[in-house]
């Protein structure tokens, strides 16, 4: 072997020893960084996807619970009612509900309405009626209720005084009617009274999380269609 070959081999061995002693080369570090970034990016993407999926699941469960609550409320009041009437038109303010009193009515123009006539005993065989209205408002996402308020759960049920049992409380038909939000971000639609079953209402409910940004993980919509409920038949 010539002296040149001996010198080349010595220099190559020296460079190899320096690389081993000093760590990775620049190319190796770049490759390591790229692979690490790819792995971190994949992990972050999976974490974000799982988080969005969890939020969607949470929102849908919350909306299902809200639909169950408002459906229970409607079925309870319609079921105790004597008659029902609905108004649904294409015109945004073609329907009207009275949010005042019999002597001083305040007619409110609304896009849709459900009115329930609620009979209750006053004294003995005598009876009176209360009107309960559910409706929406123009440019307002909420479902409103106007009618006698509910008392607390500790109030005893007393039909003679107009306090009828409902859920954990009582409907105080002797109190002045008030307007409340029956369910936020909720609307009723497809309301119709069956011609063959005069006391049967068919309706649908649509409820949203209230978030309008489609890219948001919190934006969800849930609908329940073809729901039916009948009023009771009261004989006096």
ROZA-651275 format. One line per 8 residues: number of its first residue (from 1); for each residue x negated, y negated, z of N, C-alpha, C. Coordinates in Angstrom, 3 decimals, padded with zeros to 6 digits. Layout:
<recs>
NUM> X:Y:Z:X:Y:Z:X:Y:Z; ...
</recs>
This chain:
<recs>
1> -000.861:001.201:000.000:000.000:000.000:000.000:-000.890:-001.240:000.000; -000.575:-002.210:-000.851:-001.394:-003.430:-000.965:-001.175:-004.330:000.235; -002.077:-005.288:000.316:-001.969:-006.243:001.436:-000.686:-007.070:001.329; -000.215:-007.305:000.091:001.013:-008.077:-000.112:002.209:-007.358:000.488; 002.267:-006.055:000.250:003.359:-005.275:000.788:003.349:-005.262:002.314; 002.130:-005.188:002.873:002.039:-005.204:004.342:002.533:-006.530:004.913; 002.166:-007.647:004.223:002.604:-008.970:004.694:004.125:-009.148:004.571; 004.722:-008.632:003.461:006.182:-008.754:003.247:006.951:-007.962:004.295
9> 006.469:-006.747:004.569:007.133:-005.912:005.571:007.041:-006.529:006.956; 005.922:-007.157:007.248:005.746:-007.789:008.554:006.689:-008.981:008.708; 006.805:-009.788:007.633:007.699:-010.947:007.689:009.160:-010.519:007.823; 009.561:-009.457:007.080:010.943:-008.954:007.162:011.264:-008.465:008.565; 010.293:-007.747:009.180:010.494:-007.239:010.545:010.619:-008.389:011.532; 009.853:-009.462:011.273:009.875:-010.618:012.167:011.231:-011.318:012.108; 011.764:-011.502:010.855:013.074:-012.133:010.701:014.177:-011.312:011.339; 014.130:-009.988:011.173:015.128:-009.104:011.774:015.099:-009.211:013.284
17> 013.877:-009.270:013.837:013.748:-009.393:015.294:014.327:-010.710:015.783; 014.132:-011.800:014.983:014.672:-013.106:015.374:016.191:-013.085:015.366; 016.828:-012.455:014.324:018.286:-012.361:014.252:018.861:-011.576:015.412; 018.192:-010.455:015.741:018.669:-009.646:016.854:018.561:-010.403:018.156; 017.437:-011.159:018.302:017.207:-011.896:019.549:018.159:-013.080:019.690; 018.396:-013.816:018.594:019.190:-015.054:018.646:020.686:-014.836:018.486; 021.177:-013.651:018.147:022.603:-013.390:017.995:023.011:-013.266:016.548; 024.332:-013.636:016.261:024.876:-013.482:014.922:024.347:-014.546:013.975
25> 024.406:-014.202:012.710:024.047:-015.170:011.692:025.217:-016.107:011.452; 025.004:-017.174:010.691:026.056:-018.147:010.402:027.210:-017.507:009.649; 026.911:-016.648:008.684:027.949:-015.976:007.912:028.802:-015.080:008.803; 028.148:-014.381:009.705:028.871:-013.489:010.625:029.772:-014.285:011.560; 029.284:-015.433:012.030:030.100:-016.278:012.907:031.322:-016.822:012.171; 031.128:-017.206:010.908:032.254:-017.699:010.121:033.300:-016.612:009.923; 032.843:-015.426:009.578:033.771:-014.311:009.401:034.512:-014.006:010.693; 033.785:-014.017:011.815:034.395:-013.749:013.122:035.453:-014.803:013.457
33> 035.139:-016.096:013.155:036.083:-017.179:013.444:037.345:-017.048:012.603; 037.168:-016.726:011.303:038.319:-016.579:010.415:039.227:-015.442:010.868; 038.631:-014.308:011.203:039.422:-013.161:011.656:040.142:-013.489:012.963; 039.446:-014.182:013.879:040.057:-014.559:015.162:041.239:-015.492:014.954; 041.087:-016.483:014.057:042.179:-017.411:013.776:043.374:-016.692:013.162; 043.093:-015.729:012.284:044.181:-014.965:011.680:044.939:-014.169:012.729; 044.228:-013.559:013.659:044.871:-012.781:014.720:045.672:-013.682:015.661; 045.091:-014.846:016.009:045.796:-015.778:016.887:047.050:-016.305:016.200
41> 046.941:-016.640:014.897:048.099:-017.118:014.144:049.209:-016.095:014.089; 048.841:-014.824:013.879:049.847:-013.766:013.841:050.536:-013.619:015.196; 049.741:-013.703:016.277:050.307:-013.582:017.623:051.256:-014.736:017.924; 050.857:-015.961:017.529:051.710:-017.127:017.760:053.008:-017.014:016.961; 052.898:-016.564:015.705:054.086:-016.397:014.867:055.063:-015.397:015.477; 054.549:-014.296:015.991:055.403:-013.287:016.627:056.052:-013.857:017.885; 055.262:-014.604:018.675:055.788:-015.189:019.911:056.898:-016.191:019.614; 056.700:-017.044:018.591:057.711:-018.039:018.218:058.981:-017.349:017.724
49> 058.807:-016.307:016.904:059.960:-015.569:016.385:060.755:-014.923:017.512; 060.064:-014.346:018.481:060.737:-013.720:019.625:061.459:-014.768:020.466; 060.837:-015.939:020.629:061.460:-017.009:021.413:062.729:-017.505:020.750; 062.670:-017.731:019.422:063.850:-018.184:018.686:064.963:-017.149:018.759; 064.591:-015.870:018.638:065.590:-014.799:018.725:066.237:-014.772:020.106; 065.439:-014.987:021.147:065.976:-014.997:022.517:066.924:-016.170:022.724; 066.557:-017.340:022.164:067.410:-018.518:022.287:068.738:-018.294:021.569; 068.687:-017.724:020.358:069.905:-017.429:019.610:070.810:-016.477:020.381
57> 070.211:-015.442:020.965:070.993:-014.483:021.751:071.646:-015.169:022.941; 070.877:-016.025:023.626:071.396:-016.766:024.773:072.564:-017.655:024.361; 072.412:-018.359:023.219:073.465:-019.248:022.744:074.733:-018.483:022.383; 074.581:-017.353:021.703:075.755:-016.570:021.300:076.484:-016.002:022.517; 075.739:-015.562:023.518:076.367:-015.061:024.749:077.135:-016.188:025.434; 076.535:-017.381:025.491:077.203:-018.528:026.112:078.470:-018.895:025.347; 078.414:-018.853:024.009:079.590:-019.178:023.207:080.682:-018.125:023.362; 080.286:-016.867:023.463:081.288:-015.804:023.685:081.992:-016.014:025.020
65> 081.235:-016.372:026.045:081.836:-016.619:027.356:082.784:-017.821:027.305; 082.390:-018.850:026.533:083.236:-020.036:026.424:084.514:-019.723:025.653; 084.391:-018.929:024.595:085.592:-018.527:023.849:086.514:-017.712:024.734; 085.940:-016.817:025.540:086.764:-016.015:026.452:087.501:-016.914:027.438; 086.832:-017.953:027.922:087.455:-018.852:028.899:088.606:-019.639:028.289; 088.368:-020.240:027.110:089.424:-021.054:026.512:090.565:-020.178:026.001; 090.252:-018.963:025.542:091.312:-018.042:025.115:092.172:-017.632:026.303; 091.534:-017.368:027.435:092.265:-017.027:028.652:093.176:-018.175:029.075
73> 092.670:-019.408:028.957:093.458:-020.581:029.323:094.678:-020.719:028.414; 094.461:-020.596:027.102:095.571:-020.729:026.154:096.595:-019.616:026.322; 096.113:-018.392:026.466:097.036:-017.264:026.617:097.848:-017.386:027.900; 097.217:-017.885:028.958:097.933:-018.054:030.218:099.042:-019.085:030.107; 098.736:-020.233:029.501:099.733:-021.300:029.418:100.796:-020.997:028.366; 100.403:-020.415:027.243:101.407:-020.039:026.241:102.285:-018.921:026.767; 101.657:-017.967:027.469:102.410:-016.841:028.009:103.449:-017.260:029.025; 103.181:-018.344:029.757:104.141:-018.830:030.748:105.110:-019.841:030.147
81> 104.864:-020.230:028.896:105.716:-021.229:028.263:107.011:-020.640:027.751; 107.949:-021.540:027.450:109.236:-021.127:026.913:109.277:-021.282:025.400; 108.616:-022.303:024.894:108.579:-022.526:023.451:107.253:-023.158:023.069; 106.882:-023.009:021.815:105.647:-023.568:021.304:105.907:-024.198:019.943; 105.154:-025.237:019.643:105.233:-025.863:018.325:103.828:-026.276:017.921; 103.550:-026.216:016.621:102.206:-026.538:016.141:102.308:-027.545:015.009; 101.230:-028.255:014.793:101.122:-029.191:013.682:099.706:-029.101:013.136; 099.566:-028.673:011.912:098.274:-028.627:011.241:098.476:-029.099:009.806
89> 097.805:-030.161:009.428:097.928:-030.702:008.081:096.555:-031.075:007.562; 096.494:-031.342:006.268:095.234:-031.729:005.645:094.878:-033.177:005.977; 095.883:-033.965:006.347:095.626:-035.360:006.697:095.064:-035.438:008.112; 094.006:-036.201:008.269:093.268:-036.200:009.543:094.090:-036.690:010.721; 095.046:-037.574:010.514:095.803:-038.137:011.645:097.304:-038.009:011.415; 097.741:-036.911:010.810:099.161:-036.744:010.482:099.974:-036.204:011.643; 099.326:-035.602:012.635:100.042:-035.047:013.785:100.069:-036.070:014.913; 101.004:-035.882:015.825:101.164:-036.837:016.919:101.461:-036.099:018.219
97> 100.833:-036.537:019.293:101.117:-036.000:020.628:101.378:-037.169:021.573; 102.231:-036.916:022.552:102.538:-037.933:023.546:101.591:-037.788:024.732; 100.761:-038.804:024.936:099.841:-038.783:026.073:100.276:-039.780:027.145; 101.558:-040.158:027.094:102.100:-041.049:028.116:103.133:-040.316:028.948; 104.223:-040.955:029.223:105.324:-040.357:029.976:106.581:-040.392:029.125; 107.635:-039.760:029.625:108.902:-039.752:028.886:109.453:-041.163:028.753; 109.339:-041.943:029.822:109.859:-043.315:029.794:108.920:-044.277:029.086; 107.630:-043.980:029.102:106.648:-044.852:028.449:105.693:-044.002:027.618
105> 106.158:-043.488:026.483:105.323:-042.604:025.672:104.165:-043.353:025.008; 103.072:-042.652:024.864:101.907:-043.163:024.138:101.591:-042.135:023.063; 101.990:-042.429:021.843:101.805:-041.473:020.755:100.393:-041.576:020.187; 099.692:-040.459:020.238:098.318:-040.395:019.756:098.275:-039.617:018.443; 097.726:-040.224:017.399:097.605:-039.556:016.104:096.389:-038.634:016.121; 096.614:-037.366:015.794:095.551:-036.359:015.881:095.575:-035.470:014.635; 094.485:-034.770:014.344:094.444:-033.891:013.165:095.205:-032.582:013.344; 095.380:-032.118:014.575:096.155:-030.902:014.830:096.629:-030.908:016.274
113> 097.705:-030.152:016.535:098.223:-030.109:017.908:098.963:-028.809:018.160; 098.931:-028.394:019.405:099.694:-027.255:019.915:100.434:-027.737:021.152; 101.761:-027.693:021.106:102.571:-028.198:022.215:103.343:-027.040:022.835; 103.233:-026.925:024.153:103.872:-025.837:024.902:104.905:-026.443:025.851; 106.134:-025.939:025.784:107.162:-026.344:026.744:107.136:-025.365:027.903; 106.843:-025.883:029.086:106.632:-025.039:030.257:107.780:-025.238:031.251; 108.666:-024.257:031.411:109.754:-024.387:032.385:109.285:-023.988:033.786; 109.827:-024.622:034.785:109.495:-024.237:036.147:110.675:-024.562:037.058
121> 110.779:-023.803:038.133:111.893:-023.988:039.070:111.661:-025.224:039.917; 112.735:-025.933:040.177:112.643:-027.105:041.047:113.351:-026.812:042.359; 114.634:-026.547:042.303:115.371:-026.150:043.493:116.366:-025.074:043.104; 116.300:-023.970:043.764:117.234:-022.890:043.503:117.226:-022.474:042.043; 118.415:-022.481:041.425:118.536:-022.061:040.036:118.209:-023.194:039.066; 118.079:-024.419:039.598:117.774:-025.547:038.723:116.343:-025.460:038.216; 116.105:-026.128:037.114:114.754:-026.117:036.582:114.490:-027.384:035.788; 113.239:-027.669:035.595:112.817:-028.785:034.775:111.749:-028.264:033.815
129> 111.197:-029.128:033.031:110.175:-028.684:032.076:108.965:-029.611:032.113; 107.841:-029.037:031.740:106.615:-029.813:031.592:106.091:-029.564:030.181; 105.548:-030.593:029.570:104.980:-030.449:028.222:103.461:-030.434:028.314; 102.866:-029.410:027.743:101.407:-029.268:027.733:100.948:-029.293:026.282; 100.026:-030.178:025.974:099.556:-030.333:024.593:098.063:-030.043:024.492; 097.691:-029.297:023.458:096.290:-029.085:023.099:096.079:-029.714:021.727; 095.002:-030.437:021.556:094.803:-031.154:020.296:093.333:-031.550:020.118; 093.025:-031.903:018.892:091.704:-032.443:018.591:091.833:-033.920:018.274
137> 090.699:-034.587:018.162:090.689:-036.001:017.820:089.801:-036.233:016.603; 090.081:-037.324:015.921:089.310:-037.679:014.738:087.856:-037.954:015.128; 086.913:-037.358:014.395:085.476:-037.543:014.642:085.086:-037.191:016.075; 085.737:-036.199:016.621:085.455:-035.738:017.987:085.471:-034.214:017.971; 084.406:-033.553:018.433:084.331:-032.094:018.325:085.080:-031.326:019.407; 085.599:-032.018:020.423:086.164:-031.336:021.579:087.633:-030.960:021.409; 088.041:-029.944:022.181:089.451:-029.562:022.284:090.005:-030.201:023.549; 091.076:-030.989:023.416:091.644:-031.704:024.554:092.942:-031.061:025.035
145> 093.235:-031.279:026.294:094.486:-030.815:026.905:095.121:-031.994:027.620; 096.428:-032.178:027.399:097.182:-033.192:028.130:098.374:-032.501:028.775; 098.434:-032.581:030.094:099.518:-031.933:030.822:099.268:-031.963:032.310; 100.122:-031.306:033.078:099.949:-031.252:034.528:098.590:-030.652:034.884; 097.920:-031.210:035.874:096.587:-030.699:036.238:096.670:-029.405:037.043; 095.548:-028.753:037.173:095.450:-027.570:038.022:094.961:-027.987:039.392; 095.547:-027.409:040.401:095.110:-027.694:041.761:093.955:-026.766:042.114; 093.427:-026.902:043.332:092.298:-026.080:043.744:092.760:-024.669:044.084
153> 091.796:-023.779:044.212:092.115:-022.378:044.482:092.749:-022.182:045.850; 092.552:-023.136:046.760:093.080:-022.986:048.114:094.544:-023.412:048.215; 095.058:-024.041:047.149:096.462:-024.483:047.176:097.389:-023.280:047.017; 098.353:-023.156:047.877:099.281:-022.035:047.804:100.260:-022.223:046.656; 100.669:-021.117:046.067:101.637:-021.152:044.980:103.026:-021.390:045.566; 103.713:-022.401:045.048:105.026:-022.768:045.567:105.920:-023.171:044.394; 106.633:-022.210:043.785:107.474:-022.518:042.615:108.540:-023.566:042.896; 109.045:-023.605:044.120:110.092:-024.580:044.445:109.570:-026.003:044.259
161> 108.284:-026.207:044.572:107.671:-027.530:044.434:107.029:-027.733:043.069; 107.162:-026.749:042.230:106.588:-026.886:040.896:105.162:-026.439:040.787; 104.635:-025.714:041.780:103.259:-025.225:041.739:103.281:-023.748:041.339; 102.851:-023.495:040.116:102.885:-022.140:039.583:101.487:-021.550:039.571; 101.404:-020.312:039.958:100.095:-019.660:040.021:099.438:-019.552:038.658; 098.164:-019.886:038.588:097.410:-019.729:037.343:095.946:-019.467:037.690; 095.456:-018.306:037.296:094.056:-017.987:037.571:093.777:-018.037:039.053; 092.753:-018.790:039.424:092.394:-018.911:040.837:093.042:-020.129:041.470
169> 093.737:-020.948:040.671:094.381:-022.128:041.212:095.855:-022.131:040.921; 096.442:-023.303:040.814:097.869:-023.414:040.546:098.112:-024.599:039.636; 099.119:-024.473:038.769:099.502:-025.561:037.889:100.455:-026.475:038.652; 100.025:-027.690:038.902:100.818:-028.626:039.689:101.700:-029.444:038.748; 102.872:-028.885:038.403:103.764:-029.558:037.461:104.439:-030.774:038.070; 104.298:-030.954:039.365:104.862:-032.137:040.004:103.953:-033.340:039.905; 102.689:-033.134:039.492:101.733:-034.229:039.398:101.794:-034.868:038.022; 101.285:-036.088:037.940:101.261:-036.797:036.663:100.320:-036.098:035.693
177> 100.728:-036.027:034.431:099.899:-035.383:033.422:098.624:-036.182:033.173; 097.561:-035.456:032.879:096.271:-036.104:032.631:095.630:-035.481:031.386; 094.733:-036.240:030.780:093.987:-035.735:029.631:092.625:-035.238:030.096; 092.288:-034.019:029.695:090.995:-033.452:030.025:090.425:-032.740:028.800; 089.123:-032.492:028.828:088.491:-031.694:027.782:088.686:-030.226:028.138; 089.521:-029.540:027.372:089.774:-028.130:027.660:088.553:-027.282:027.347; 087.838:-027.648:026.276:086.632:-026.911:025.889:085.803:-027.784:024.961; 084.529:-028.040:025.296:083.701:-028.883:024.428:083.313:-028.173:023.134
185> 083.150:-028.950:022.079:082.714:-028.432:020.773:083.583:-027.264:020.305; 084.896:-027.427:020.472:085.851:-026.357:020.148:086.993:-026.923:019.324; 087.453:-026.149:018.353:088.593:-026.578:017.545:089.510:-025.392:017.276; 090.796:-025.690:017.154:091.794:-024.683:016.804:092.143:-024.841:015.328; 092.445:-023.733:014.684:092.816:-023.783:013.267:093.725:-022.602:012.938; 094.259:-022.618:011.725:095.127:-021.539:011.232:096.265:-021.242:012.206; 096.789:-022.281:012.847:097.886:-022.083:013.795:099.210:-021.945:013.041; 099.926:-020.895:013.346:101.233:-020.681:012.720:102.100:-019.851:013.645
193> 103.401:-020.088:013.563:104.364:-019.337:014.367:105.032:-018.309:013.465; 104.979:-017.073:013.858:105.541:-015.980:013.060:107.035:-016.175:012.868; 107.484:-016.125:011.619:108.900:-016.355:011.315:109.791:-015.246:011.864; 109.260:-014.029:011.927:110.058:-012.916:012.434:110.008:-012.844:013.953; 108.888:-013.276:014.524:108.757:-013.307:015.980:108.609:-014.767:016.387; 109.710:-015.408:016.652:109.729:-016.846:016.882:108.818:-017.291:018.024; 108.543:-016.393:018.939:107.748:-016.790:020.096:106.289:-016.343:019.978; 105.836:-015.960:018.781:104.465:-015.491:018.602:103.630:-016.511:017.842
201> 102.510:-016.892:018.433:101.595:-017.836:017.807:100.348:-017.094:017.328; 099.962:-017.346:016.108:098.699:-016.845:015.568:097.759:-018.032:015.399; 096.545:-017.907:015.861:095.612:-019.033:015.792:094.169:-018.527:015.748; 093.281:-019.420:015.416:091.852:-019.122:015.384:091.098:-020.185:016.170; 089.955:-019.803:016.713:089.114:-020.717:017.482:087.725:-020.740:016.866; 087.180:-021.927:016.703:085.786:-022.084:016.286:085.074:-022.920:017.330; 083.926:-022.446:017.744:083.181:-023.121:018.796:081.711:-023.186:018.404; 081.061:-024.291:018.717:079.654:-024.462:018.375:078.858:-024.869:019.610
209> 077.555:-024.769:019.479:076.683:-025.171:020.586:076.555:-026.685:020.675; 077.040:-027.391:019.643:076.959:-028.849:019.655:075.718:-029.386:018.984; 074.805:-028.507:018.578:073.590:-028.932:017.897:073.822:-028.918:016.398; 073.643:-030.053:015.749:073.921:-030.150:014.319:072.701:-029.896:013.451; 071.507:-029.910:014.035:070.287:-029.681:013.271:070.181:-028.209:012.903; 070.281:-027.893:011.613:070.269:-026.500:011.179:068.945:-025.803:011.478; 067.865:-026.563:011.586:066.574:-025.943:011.854:066.359:-025.663:013.338; 067.279:-026.123:014.151:067.122:-025.932:015.584:067.532:-024.535:015.998
217> 066.762:-023.955:016.918:067.096:-022.613:017.413:068.356:-022.632:018.262; 068.756:-023.821:018.714:069.926:-023.926:019.585:071.219:-024.085:018.811; 071.161:-024.213:017.505:072.368:-024.418:016.697:073.044:-023.085:016.400; 074.236:-022.900:016.942:074.980:-021.658:016.734:076.469:-021.968:016.610; 077.168:-021.136:015.858:078.620:-021.265:015.681:079.257:-019.893:015.833; 080.380:-019.858:016.509:081.086:-018.595:016.725:082.573:-018.820:016.511; 083.225:-017.883:015.834:084.662:-018.003:015.561:085.393:-016.741:015.989; 086.617:-016.936:016.416:087.520:-015.823:016.722:088.789:-016.073:015.905
225> 089.099:-015.180:014.988:090.214:-015.404:014.072:091.350:-014.409:014.318; 092.546:-014.817:013.885:093.701:-013.933:013.964:094.161:-013.598:015.361; 093.935:-014.491:016.324:094.388:-014.242:017.689:095.899:-014.448:017.781; 096.547:-013.638:018.624:098.002:-013.740:018.775:098.372:-013.788:020.251; 099.401:-014.578:020.532:099.916:-014.642:021.900:101.392:-015.028:021.828; 102.175:-014.479:022.738:103.634:-014.713:022.752:104.020:-015.485:024.009; 105.056:-016.291:023.853:105.629:-016.931:025.030:106.575:-015.955:025.712; 106.827:-016.195:026.967:107.776:-015.361:027.693:109.203:-015.824:027.382
233> 110.148:-014.940:027.566:111.560:-015.277:027.371:112.185:-015.492:028.733; 112.656:-016.685:029.000:113.232:-017.016:030.298:114.762:-016.990:030.210; 115.375:-016.298:031.118:116.834:-016.217:031.175:117.324:-016.826:032.482; 118.264:-017.752:032.369:118.825:-018.398:033.567:120.329:-018.350:033.501
</recs>
